């Protein structure tokens, strides 16, 4: 189930990135919202595997943000390493 959710989030990221009529800042906002939503769906009963998959998807989102805003994306990726 988590695997399907992660794939759906990645598809949403790709879709957001392809928007032509949306500003980069709005794209970043939507990507950050996606990221926060996936973390809110984790619970105390989530496994290590589920948590690591969410973290990997988060990095995917941050790399997309880096394409839109180099410095902000880089900061997010550095923070994700910790």
N, CA, C and O atoms as CSV, one atom per row, in Angstrom:
chain,resi,resn,atom,element,x,y,z
A,1,UNK,N,N,0.824,-1.194,0.000
A,1,UNK,CA,C,0.000,0.000,0.000
A,1,UNK,C,C,0.871,1.263,0.000
A,1,UNK,O,O,0.641,2.181,-0.786
A,2,UNK,N,N,1.855,1.299,0.871
A,2,UNK,CA,C,2.747,2.460,0.948
A,2,UNK,C,C,3.489,2.655,-0.370
A,2,UNK,O,O,3.721,3.785,-0.800
A,3,UNK,N,N,3.853,1.565,-0.994
A,3,UNK,CA,C,4.559,1.610,-2.269
A,3,UNK,C,C,3.713,2.331,-3.319
A,3,UNK,O,O,4.225,3.146,-4.087
A,4,UNK,N,N,2.420,2.024,-3.345
A,4,UNK,CA,C,1.501,2.662,-4.299
A,4,UNK,C,C,1.376,4.148,-4.004
A,4,UNK,O,O,1.359,4.965,-4.925
A,5,UNK,N,N,1.286,4.509,-2.715
A,5,UNK,CA,C,1.196,5.912,-2.342
A,5,UNK,C,C,2.438,6.687,-2.764
A,5,UNK,O,O,2.337,7.803,-3.274
A,6,UNK,N,N,3.605,6.097,-2.551
A,6,UNK,CA,C,4.844,6.760,-2.941
A,6,UNK,C,C,4.885,6.978,-4.446
A,6,UNK,O,O,5.318,8.037,-4.901
A,7,UNK,N,N,4.443,5.996,-5.227
A,7,UNK,CA,C,4.427,6.127,-6.679
A,7,UNK,C,C,3.426,7.202,-7.114
A,7,UNK,O,O,3.683,7.957,-8.052
A,8,UNK,N,N,2.297,7.262,-6.430
A,8,UNK,CA,C,1.304,8.285,-6.748
A,8,UNK,C,C,1.848,9.682,-6.451
A,8,UNK,O,O,1.603,10.620,-7.210
A,9,UNK,N,N,2.572,9.818,-5.370
A,9,UNK,CA,C,3.163,11.115,-5.026
A,9,UNK,C,C,4.189,11.508,-6.079
A,9,UNK,O,O,4.228,12.663,-6.503
A,10,UNK,N,N,5.012,10.570,-6.502
A,10,UNK,CA,C,5.997,10.863,-7.551
A,10,UNK,C,C,5.320,11.292,-8.848
A,10,UNK,O,O,5.812,12.184,-9.540
A,11,UNK,N,N,4.206,10.668,-9.177
A,11,UNK,CA,C,3.454,11.066,-10.370
A,11,UNK,C,C,2.895,12.475,-10.210
A,11,UNK,O,O,2.893,13.256,-11.161
A,12,UNK,N,N,2.417,12.804,-9.002
A,12,UNK,CA,C,1.909,14.143,-8.743
A,12,UNK,C,C,3.025,15.180,-8.857
A,12,UNK,O,O,2.812,16.275,-9.377
A,13,UNK,N,N,4.206,14.831,-8.372
A,13,UNK,CA,C,5.355,15.730,-8.474
A,13,UNK,C,C,5.653,16.012,-9.950
A,13,UNK,O,O,5.832,17.163,-10.347
A,14,UNK,N,N,5.702,14.960,-10.745
A,14,UNK,CA,C,5.982,15.127,-12.172
A,14,UNK,C,C,4.902,15.965,-12.854
A,14,UNK,O,O,5.197,16.771,-13.736
A,15,UNK,N,N,3.666,15.772,-12.443
A,15,UNK,CA,C,2.562,16.538,-13.022
A,15,UNK,C,C,2.686,18.020,-12.657
A,15,UNK,O,O,2.529,18.890,-13.513
A,16,UNK,N,N,2.964,18.296,-11.395
A,16,UNK,CA,C,3.138,19.685,-10.948
A,16,UNK,C,C,4.282,20.341,-11.704
A,16,UNK,O,O,4.172,21.491,-12.129
A,17,UNK,N,N,5.371,19.618,-11.870
A,17,UNK,CA,C,6.536,20.172,-12.567
A,17,UNK,C,C,6.229,20.480,-14.038
A,17,UNK,O,O,6.880,21.337,-14.635
A,18,UNK,N,N,5.256,19.797,-14.619
A,18,UNK,CA,C,4.954,20.001,-16.036
A,18,UNK,C,C,3.993,21.162,-16.285
A,18,UNK,O,O,3.789,21.551,-17.435
A,19,UNK,N,N,3.404,21.718,-15.239
A,19,UNK,CA,C,2.471,22.835,-15.416
A,19,UNK,C,C,3.179,24.019,-16.063
A,19,UNK,O,O,4.263,24.419,-15.639
A,20,UNK,N,N,2.555,24.568,-17.084
A,20,UNK,CA,C,3.135,25.726,-17.776
A,20,UNK,C,C,2.592,27.047,-17.237
A,20,UNK,O,O,3.296,28.056,-17.246
A,21,UNK,N,N,1.345,27.046,-16.768
A,21,UNK,CA,C,0.707,28.295,-16.363
A,21,UNK,C,C,0.813,28.584,-14.860
A,21,UNK,O,O,0.207,29.532,-14.361
A,22,UNK,N,N,1.579,27.768,-14.154
A,22,UNK,CA,C,1.738,27.950,-12.711
A,22,UNK,C,C,3.146,28.471,-12.438
A,22,UNK,O,O,4.124,27.963,-12.986
A,23,UNK,N,N,3.236,29.490,-11.586
A,23,UNK,CA,C,4.547,30.070,-11.274
A,23,UNK,C,C,5.393,29.073,-10.492
A,23,UNK,O,O,4.877,28.147,-9.867
A,24,UNK,N,N,6.693,29.283,-10.543
A,24,UNK,CA,C,7.613,28.405,-9.818
A,24,UNK,C,C,7.339,28.423,-8.317
A,24,UNK,O,O,7.422,27.385,-7.659
A,25,UNK,N,N,7.014,29.590,-7.774
A,25,UNK,CA,C,6.757,29.656,-6.330
A,25,UNK,C,C,5.498,28.873,-5.960
A,25,UNK,O,O,5.453,28.252,-4.898
A,26,UNK,N,N,4.488,28.892,-6.808
A,26,UNK,CA,C,3.279,28.098,-6.549
A,26,UNK,C,C,3.583,26.604,-6.660
A,26,UNK,O,O,3.040,25.798,-5.905
A,27,UNK,N,N,4.453,26.241,-7.606
A,27,UNK,CA,C,4.858,24.842,-7.734
A,27,UNK,C,C,5.581,24.391,-6.470
A,27,UNK,O,O,5.326,23.299,-5.962
A,28,UNK,N,N,6.474,25.219,-5.967
A,28,UNK,CA,C,7.202,24.890,-4.737
A,28,UNK,C,C,6.213,24.709,-3.588
A,28,UNK,O,O,6.333,23.770,-2.802
A,29,UNK,N,N,5.226,25.621,-3.494
A,29,UNK,CA,C,4.212,25.508,-2.441
A,29,UNK,C,C,3.469,24.180,-2.532
A,29,UNK,O,O,3.261,23.513,-1.518
A,30,UNK,N,N,3.074,23.800,-3.725
A,30,UNK,CA,C,2.338,22.547,-3.907
A,30,UNK,C,C,3.212,21.335,-3.590
A,30,UNK,O,O,2.745,20.353,-3.013
A,31,UNK,N,N,4.474,21.417,-3.971
A,31,UNK,CA,C,5.393,20.311,-3.682
A,31,UNK,C,C,5.621,20.168,-2.184
A,31,UNK,O,O,5.652,19.053,-1.663
A,32,UNK,N,N,5.778,21.285,-1.491
A,32,UNK,CA,C,5.952,21.231,-0.035
A,32,UNK,C,C,4.692,20.706,0.653
A,32,UNK,O,O,4.777,20.009,1.664
A,33,UNK,N,N,3.531,21.041,0.104
A,33,UNK,CA,C,2.282,20.521,0.654
A,33,UNK,C,C,2.209,18.999,0.485
A,33,UNK,O,O,1.796,18.284,1.398
A,34,UNK,N,N,2.615,18.514,-0.696
A,34,UNK,CA,C,2.674,17.064,-0.922
A,34,UNK,C,C,3.579,16.399,0.100
A,34,UNK,O,O,3.244,15.359,0.667
A,35,UNK,N,N,4.724,17.014,0.323
A,35,UNK,CA,C,5.694,16.456,1.260
A,35,UNK,C,C,5.121,16.404,2.674
A,35,UNK,O,O,5.256,15.394,3.366
A,36,UNK,N,N,4.491,17.475,3.095
A,36,UNK,CA,C,3.939,17.481,4.457
A,36,UNK,C,C,2.788,16.481,4.593
A,36,UNK,O,O,2.624,15.860,5.643
A,37,UNK,N,N,2.002,16.329,3.542
A,37,UNK,CA,C,0.887,15.367,3.595
A,37,UNK,C,C,1.381,13.937,3.785
A,37,UNK,O,O,0.787,13.163,4.535
A,38,UNK,N,N,2.462,13.595,3.106
A,38,UNK,CA,C,2.952,12.222,3.247
A,38,UNK,C,C,3.470,11.967,4.655
A,38,UNK,O,O,3.325,10.860,5.174
A,39,UNK,N,N,4.072,12.973,5.280
A,39,UNK,CA,C,4.568,12.789,6.647
A,39,UNK,C,C,3.419,12.738,7.660
A,39,UNK,O,O,3.522,12.052,8.676
A,40,UNK,N,N,2.326,13.460,7.388
A,40,UNK,CA,C,1.207,13.422,8.333
A,40,UNK,C,C,0.499,12.076,8.294
A,40,UNK,O,O,-0.193,11.712,9.245
A,41,UNK,N,N,0.664,11.336,7.207
A,41,UNK,CA,C,0.041,10.014,7.107
A,41,UNK,C,C,0.846,8.928,7.825
A,41,UNK,O,O,0.359,7.815,8.024
A,42,UNK,N,N,2.072,9.259,8.209
A,42,UNK,CA,C,2.859,8.316,9.008
A,42,UNK,C,C,2.347,8.353,10.439
A,42,UNK,O,O,1.936,9.402,10.935
A,43,UNK,N,N,2.375,7.232,11.081
A,43,UNK,CA,C,1.921,7.176,12.469
A,43,UNK,C,C,2.964,6.504,13.338
A,43,UNK,O,O,4.034,6.123,12.864
A,44,UNK,N,N,2.644,6.364,14.601
A,44,UNK,CA,C,3.590,5.730,15.513
A,44,UNK,C,C,3.710,4.240,15.223
A,44,UNK,O,O,4.660,3.586,15.654
A,45,UNK,N,N,2.740,3.715,14.492
A,45,UNK,CA,C,2.779,2.299,14.143
A,45,UNK,C,C,3.446,2.049,12.787
A,45,UNK,O,O,3.481,0.912,12.319
A,46,UNK,N,N,3.975,3.098,12.156
A,46,UNK,CA,C,4.645,2.940,10.861
A,46,UNK,C,C,5.966,2.199,11.027
A,46,UNK,O,O,6.689,2.401,12.003
A,47,UNK,N,N,6.263,1.350,10.074
A,47,UNK,CA,C,7.503,0.574,10.135
A,47,UNK,C,C,8.685,1.411,9.669
A,47,UNK,O,O,8.508,2.476,9.077
A,48,UNK,N,N,9.882,0.925,9.938
A,48,UNK,CA,C,11.096,1.602,9.468
A,48,UNK,C,C,11.105,1.671,7.948
A,48,UNK,O,O,11.533,2.669,7.369
A,49,UNK,N,N,10.634,0.613,7.308
A,49,UNK,CA,C,10.586,0.564,5.854
A,49,UNK,C,C,9.667,1.651,5.319
A,49,UNK,O,O,10.024,2.347,4.368
A,50,UNK,N,N,8.511,1.805,5.905
A,50,UNK,CA,C,7.580,2.845,5.473
A,50,UNK,C,C,8.196,4.233,5.653
A,50,UNK,O,O,8.082,5.093,4.779
A,51,UNK,N,N,8.840,4.434,6.779
A,51,UNK,CA,C,9.465,5.726,7.048
A,51,UNK,C,C,10.591,6.012,6.069
A,51,UNK,O,O,10.739,7.150,5.621
A,52,UNK,N,N,11.383,5.014,5.729
A,52,UNK,CA,C,12.485,5.234,4.789
A,52,UNK,C,C,11.967,5.503,3.380
A,52,UNK,O,O,12.577,6.266,2.630
A,53,UNK,N,N,10.843,4.881,3.014
A,53,UNK,CA,C,10.259,5.143,1.689
A,53,UNK,C,C,9.707,6.559,1.614
A,53,UNK,O,O,9.829,7.222,0.584
A,54,UNK,N,N,9.106,7.019,2.689
A,54,UNK,CA,C,8.612,8.397,2.726
A,54,UNK,C,C,9.790,9.370,2.631
A,54,UNK,O,O,9.706,10.390,1.948
A,55,UNK,N,N,10.873,9.049,3.311
A,55,UNK,CA,C,12.060,9.913,3.253
A,55,UNK,C,C,12.634,9.944,1.835
A,55,UNK,O,O,13.068,10.999,1.371
A,56,UNK,N,N,12.641,8.804,1.143
A,56,UNK,CA,C,13.134,8.753,-0.237
A,56,UNK,C,C,12.237,9.571,-1.160
A,56,UNK,O,O,12.721,10.273,-2.047
A,57,UNK,N,N,10.939,9.478,-0.946
A,57,UNK,CA,C,10.007,10.273,-1.753
A,57,UNK,C,C,10.194,11.756,-1.454
A,57,UNK,O,O,10.094,12.595,-2.349
A,58,UNK,N,N,10.462,12.069,-0.206
A,58,UNK,CA,C,10.720,13.447,0.187
A,58,UNK,C,C,11.935,13.999,-0.556
A,58,UNK,O,O,11.910,15.138,-1.023
A,59,UNK,N,N,12.981,13.211,-0.666
A,59,UNK,CA,C,14.175,13.646,-1.402
A,59,UNK,C,C,13.853,13.863,-2.873
A,59,UNK,O,O,14.384,14.780,-3.501
A,60,UNK,N,N,12.986,13.024,-3.421
A,60,UNK,CA,C,12.547,13.193,-4.811
A,60,UNK,C,C,11.847,14.547,-4.972
A,60,UNK,O,O,12.074,15.264,-5.946
A,61,UNK,N,N,11.006,14.875,-4.016
A,61,UNK,CA,C,10.311,16.167,-4.039
A,61,UNK,C,C,11.318,17.306,-3.916
A,61,UNK,O,O,11.209,18.308,-4.623
A,62,UNK,N,N,12.290,17.162,-3.032
A,62,UNK,CA,C,13.283,18.218,-2.832
A,62,UNK,C,C,14.156,18.421,-4.077
A,62,UNK,O,O,14.551,19.546,-4.384
A,63,UNK,N,N,14.453,17.332,-4.788
A,63,UNK,CA,C,15.218,17.483,-6.035
A,63,UNK,C,C,14.401,18.234,-7.080
A,63,UNK,O,O,14.956,19.003,-7.865
A,64,UNK,N,N,13.096,18.019,-7.097
A,64,UNK,CA,C,12.219,18.762,-8.005
A,64,UNK,C,C,12.212,20.237,-7.620
A,64,UNK,O,O,12.268,21.109,-8.488
A,65,UNK,N,N,12.142,20.515,-6.325
A,65,UNK,CA,C,12.173,21.901,-5.851
A,65,UNK,C,C,13.493,22.556,-6.239
A,65,UNK,O,O,13.522,23.733,-6.597
A,66,UNK,N,N,14.571,21.807,-6.170
A,66,UNK,CA,C,15.886,22.341,-6.521
A,66,UNK,C,C,15.930,22.800,-7.980
A,66,UNK,O,O,16.648,23.742,-8.314
A,67,UNK,N,N,15.168,22.140,-8.842
A,67,UNK,CA,C,15.099,22.558,-10.251
A,67,UNK,C,C,14.411,23.910,-10.392
A,67,UNK,O,O,14.683,24.657,-11.332
A,68,UNK,N,N,13.524,24.220,-9.460
A,68,UNK,CA,C,12.783,25.478,-9.509
A,68,UNK,C,C,13.486,26.590,-8.741
A,68,UNK,O,O,13.482,27.747,-9.161
A,69,UNK,N,N,14.086,26.232,-7.619
A,69,UNK,CA,C,14.772,27.196,-6.750
A,69,UNK,C,C,16.035,26.512,-6.218
A,69,UNK,O,O,15.996,25.787,-5.223
A,70,UNK,N,N,17.131,26.755,-6.891
A,70,UNK,CA,C,18.398,26.058,-6.631
A,70,UNK,C,C,18.817,26.125,-5.159
A,70,UNK,O,O,19.091,25.093,-4.547
A,71,UNK,N,N,18.868,27.329,-4.593
A,71,UNK,CA,C,19.395,27.456,-3.224
A,71,UNK,C,C,18.456,26.843,-2.187
A,71,UNK,O,O,18.917,26.168,-1.266
A,72,UNK,N,N,17.162,27.065,-2.320
A,72,UNK,CA,C,16.208,26.497,-1.377
A,72,UNK,C,C,16.196,24.974,-1.473
A,72,UNK,O,O,16.187,24.283,-0.454
A,73,UNK,N,N,16.197,24.464,-2.680
A,73,UNK,CA,C,16.220,23.018,-2.876
A,73,UNK,C,C,17.464,22.381,-2.291
A,73,UNK,O,O,17.396,21.303,-1.699
A,74,UNK,N,N,18.604,23.042,-2.454
A,74,UNK,CA,C,19.850,22.529,-1.902
A,74,UNK,C,C,19.783,22.468,-0.377
A,74,UNK,O,O,20.239,21.501,0.234
A,75,UNK,N,N,19.217,23.502,0.227
A,75,UNK,CA,C,19.071,23.510,1.689
A,75,UNK,C,C,18.163,22.377,2.168
A,75,UNK,O,O,18.450,21.732,3.176
A,76,UNK,N,N,17.084,22.141,1.454
A,76,UNK,CA,C,16.171,21.061,1.820
A,76,UNK,C,C,16.871,19.706,1.725
A,76,UNK,O,O,16.696,18.851,2.593
A,77,UNK,N,N,17.658,19.514,0.676
A,77,UNK,CA,C,18.356,18.250,0.496
A,77,UNK,C,C,19.428,18.043,1.569
A,77,UNK,O,O,19.633,16.927,2.046
A,78,UNK,N,N,20.102,19.121,1.938
A,78,UNK,CA,C,21.113,19.013,3.006
A,78,UNK,C,C,20.427,18.631,4.310
A,78,UNK,O,O,20.916,17.777,5.050
A,79,UNK,N,N,19.289,19.270,4.590
A,79,UNK,CA,C,18.560,18.950,5.817
A,79,UNK,C,C,18.031,17.517,5.804
A,79,UNK,O,O,17.967,16.870,6.849
A,80,UNK,N,N,17.658,17.027,4.637
A,80,UNK,CA,C,17.133,15.662,4.521
A,80,UNK,C,C,18.201,14.605,4.778
A,80,UNK,O,O,17.875,13.461,5.094
A,81,UNK,N,N,19.467,14.975,4.646
A,81,UNK,CA,C,20.559,14.038,4.884
A,81,UNK,C,C,20.708,13.716,6.365
A,81,UNK,O,O,21.231,12.665,6.737
A,82,UNK,N,N,20.243,14.633,7.200
A,82,UNK,CA,C,20.392,14.454,8.658
A,82,UNK,C,C,19.309,13.598,9.238
A,82,UNK,O,O,19.294,13.355,10.445
